[in-house]
């Protein structure tokens, strides 16, 4: 396997999934603390109260990273650990902030480059109660920008790569469309007490883009000139093959799936607006950018952050899209019209590894957005029986030459909760 000399391997985690210590050193509750307390929200009733206890075991974590030869480590900040109530007029928790400053220093001392994600799904509960978080554009953008500035001031120039949000698609769809993730909002009253699955996810996604762009503007104007760092948004990208490669409607549906999943958040940054397919299907349910907002969002990435885990076969739908549809009016399948299976089963029912799909996705990004620099921030699979051979095969194939400008790969360390639905 031949890779560029500046290609760097690393590992990645997220705060709520590994830190634990949810009531330690002044941390405030997040929406995930509240969500895990809901009966039936988590299949086995577990929570992040202890998780991997990483908050108290950072020295062990760094030793493990060194033993694996990691050159980089991506982690996320717990917003409610730094600002327990979350808001721009709320007090800062120095113990929480200093924890991350020290952790960055320790990583650098070990020869490991830190990559920092500002938000990976754990909104301070106080902001959800105060104004429903990212459903409120003005308040959320202002509070997130304030929080981002605090972290930039504390960690720049030591940290050279900041990521504003991880997988805004997951935040929007799982949090505000089907209610599977915190804060658990959906039109389905059998599982959620509140929510509107026809509109809320599109509002949230729109406001996440504006918050990202606002934070990126602050970083570029106030910190980048002296830190020479980078900032970007990290998105989930599943690849899509047509169910029947000879069927034009299936081919169109496959491309539409990628647009609804990835282009939703990347087209506004690189092309200036949402994909045409989304505008046509969603109508006025998809918010419109003002001219000022469009200018703020456009070109707000220094790099293209990408998470890749799986691919699907896509079949077009002949019936009109439901108001709650969020995929582009289509059907997904693990098997195509020729009986070919997308990939082996993993321990997650919604994912099957398909390394070839990553190559195709990188080429799609390269062509659509004129060759942006790509950081492959998350990828990997959970193999039944913990057999490493399929992972090794996947790694070898994922990074065979594709012509795209990919610079990083970080294996995602799975320390997750078992969700009920």
N, C-alpha and C positions, 0 to 999 in steps of 0.2 A: 504494500500500500504506500503510495507516494503522496506526500502532502506538502504544501508550501512551508517554507522555513518559519514564517510568522504565524503558523497555525498552532493554537494553544489548546490543550486539553484541560478540563477542569471538572468540578462537581457543583451541584446546586441544591439548595433547600429553600424552604419558606418558613417564616417565623412561627405561625400558629401550628404548623405540622411538626415542628421539632423542639421549640423552646421550652414548653411547659412554664412553670413559675408564673402562673397567670395572676397571682395575687401578691407577688414578691416585689419589693423595692419600689412600690408606688405605682405599679402598672394599673391602668384602668381597664375595665371590661371592653371586649370587642363584640361585634355582632356574632362571631363564631362561638364565643362563650355562651351567649344567649341561645343561639341555635342549637347547640349541643345539649342544652338543658330541656329542650322541647321533647316530650315523650314521642318516641318513634322516629325522630329525625335521623338518628344514627342507629344502624341495625343492631349493634352489640352494646349500645348505651355508652360507648367510650367518649372521651373528650380530649382536648389538648391540655388538660390540667397538669399532666406530667409529661406526656408525649415521650420524647427522647431525653428530656431534662437537659437539653443543650445549653440553656441559659446558664446552668451551673457547671457545665462540663466542656467549656470552650477549649481548655488546654488539651483534653483528650481528643476533641474533634480535630484540632490542628495537627496533633501527632498522627492521627489516622490519615489525614490528608497528605502529610509528608510521606508516610509509608507507602501511599499509593502513587507517589510521584506527581501529585497535582501541582499545576503551575498557576491555577486560578480557582477561586471559590466564589460562587454567587450566593448571596443570602438576602433575605428581605428584612426590613425594619418593621417592628411592631409600632404602628402609629400611636396606639394608646399606651405604649410603654414610655414614649417620649412626651406626648401631650395626653394625659389620661382622659381629659374631656374632649380633646380633639380640635377645639376651635381656635381661631386666631387671637382671641382675647382671653383664652384660658392659660393657666400657668404651665410652664415646662417642668417636667420631672427630671432633674439633673442626674439622678441615679440611673435612670433608664438611658438617657442620652450618653452618659459617660461609659456605660456598658458597651455601646457600639463603637465609641471612639477607641476604647482599649482593645476591643476585638480586632478592629482594623489594624491597630499598631502591632498586635501579636501576629496577625497573618503576614504582614509585611516583614516582620522580623524573621519569620519562618520561610521567607522567599516565595510567598503565595500572594498573587495579586487579587485584591478584593473587588468584586463587582456588586454593586448595591442596588437592590430593587426597593423603591419607596413604598409600594403598595401591592401586596399579594393577598387581597381579598378580606383582610381583617379590619374593616372600618371601626373606629371607636363607637361603641354602642351609644354614647351620649349624642353623637351627631345623627345617628339614625332616629333617636327619640326626638331630637330637637327639630329636625327638618327633613327627615327621610333620606339623608345622605345624598348620593348622586342623582336622585330624582329632582333635587333643587339646584338648578344650574348656578345661580349667582353665589349662594352660600357655599356650596361644595367647592367650586373653583377657587374662591377666595381662601377657604380654609386649607385646601390641599396645597395651594401655592405658598401659603405661610409655612406649613409643615415642611414642604420641600426646601424652602429657603433656610430653615433651621438646620436641616440635614446637610445641605450644601456647605453652610458656614462651618459646621462641625467636622465634616469629613474631607472637604477639599483643602489642598490639592492631593491629599494622600490617595483618595479614590479617584481613579481616572475614568471609570465607566459607571454612569448612573442609568437606571431604567425606571421610568416613572410608574408604569403599571405592567403587571404580568397578566396576559390573556384577558383583555377586556371583554372578549366574546363570552368567556366563562362567567365573569362577573355579571354580565348583562343577562345571559340566557339562563344560567343555572340559579342565579340569585333572584331574578325579576320576571322570568317567563314560566319556568316549570317549578320553581321554588325548592329545588333539590338542595341548593347551597344557601348559606346565610345571605341575606336576611330572611329567605324563605317566603317570597311573594309570588303569587300566581292567581289566575282566575279560577283554578280548580279548588273549590271550597271543601273538597274531601281531604285535602292535604294542607291548605293554606287559608288562614283567616282573612288575609288581605292580598290585594294585587290585581293587576289588569294585564293579562298576557297578550292583549292585542296592541298595547302601546308602551308599557313601562320599559321594556328591554331596549326599545329604540331611543327613548329619552335618556336612559342611563348611558348607553353607548355614546351618544352624542356628547353628553356632559363629561364623560371620561376623556374623550378626545380634546375637548376644550381645556380641561384641567391639565392634561399632559402638555399641551401647547403652551399654556400659561407658565407652567413650571420650567419648560425648556427655554422660554424667553428669559426668565429670571436667571437661569444658569448661564446662558450665553452672554447676557449683558453684564452680570455681576461677578461671575466666578470663572468662566472659561478663559478669559484673557490671561489670567495668572496661573490657572491649573493645567491648561492645555488638555482638558479631558473631553469626554463625549457624553451625550445624553440621547436616549431613544426610548421607544415604546416596544414592548415584546408581545408578539401576537401568536396565537395558536393557529397552525395551518395544517389541516388534514387534506391529503390529496384525494382526487376523485377520478375514477376511470368510468367511461360509459359502460352501462350494463351490456349493451350490444354495440360494439364499436362501429358497426355498419349502419346504425340508426342515427340519423342526424339529430333527432330530438333528444336522444340519450346523450349525445356529445354536447349539445347545448346545455342540457341539464347539469352535466358534470362540471362544465365551466361555471355555470350559475351557482352551483354549490360552493365552489372555491371563492367566488365573489361574495356570497352571503357570509361565509365563515371568515375569510381573510381580508378580502377587498373592502369589506365594511369599514375596517379601521385603517387600511393602508392606502386605498384610493384617495381619501381626502388629504392625506399627507403628501403623496407623490403626484397625484393628478388633479387635486383641487376640489373634488366632490365625491359623493357616494357613487357606487356603480349604477349604471343606467338600469340594470335588471332590478335592483332594489327600489329605485325610484318608481319604476313602472308597476311593480307588484304592490308596494306599500302605500303609495300615494301620500296623502297628508299625514299619515301615521309616522313617517320618517321625517324628523325635523330638518329644517333648512338652515344653512349657515347664512348669517349676515355677511356682507362683503368684508367687514372687519374680522369676523370669526374665521372666514375662509382664508384670509391672508395670514392670520395667526397660526392656523393649523398647517397650512402649506409649507413643506420643507422643514418641519419641526423635528425631524429625525437626523441625527448624525450617523446613524447606522440602522439597519433593518434587523430588529430582534425577532427571532423565529423559534417557536417550539413545534416539534413534529413528533407524532407518535403512531399515527395509523393512516389507513386509506380505506376507501369504500368504493363499491360499484354503485353507480347511480342510474336510475331508471326514471324517465320523465313521467309526469302525472298527466292524465287526460282530463281530469276534473279541475275546476277552479280552486285556487289556493284558499285555505281557511284563513280567517282573520288572525288566528293564533300561529300560523305557519311562520317559521323563522329560518327555513333551509332553502327556500326558492322553489317550492311546489314540486317536489320530487320524492322518490323512494330510495332508501339505502339498502344495500345487500352485501353480504360477505361473498356471495357466489355470482358469477356472471352468466350470460346466456349460453356459454359453452361449458358450464359446469366447473370452471376454474375457481378455486377458493383464494381469497385475497391474501391469506396468511394463516399461520398456525394459531390456535387458541392461546390466549394469555390468561393471567389470573384476573384480568379486568374484562368484563363482558363487553364493554363498549370499545375495546381496542384490540386490534390484531396487527402485529408487526408486518410492515411492508417496506423494506429498505428502498426498493426501486421507486416508490412513491416520493421519497425525499428528493431523489435526483430530479424527478419530473417537476416537483414543486419548486425547487431551486431554479430550474430553467424557466418556469412560468414567471417567477418573480423577476429574474434577470431580464426577460424579454419585455414584460409589462412595464417595469419601472426603470428601464435603461441601466441595468447593472449596478444596483446599489451594493454597498459593502454589507455583507450579511454576517451577523453573529448568531450561530446556531446555539441558542441558550439552553434549551432542554430537548433531550430525546432519550430513547431507551425503551425497554419493555420489561414486563414482569413475566418471566418464563415459568410455566408450571414445573414443579419439582426443582426449581432453582438450578437448572442445568445451564452452565455458562456457554456451551457451544453455540447455540443459536444467537446469543448476544454477540459473540465474537464474529460470527459470520455476518451479522447485521452491520457491525461496525466497519468491517472490511468493505462491504458493498455500499454502505451509505456514502462513503467518501471517495469512491472511485470517481475519476475525472468527469465533471459535468459542464465545465466552462463557466460556472458561476463564481462569484467573488466571496466565497465563504471563508471566514477567518478563525472561528472558534467552534468548539463543540464541548458541551457540558453534559455529562451523564446525570440524569435526575435521580437523586437518592429517594427511594420510596419509603416514606414514613407517614402513612396517611390513615385517615379514619375510614371505617367501612360504612358507607352510606346506605340508608334503608331502601331508597327507591332507585 
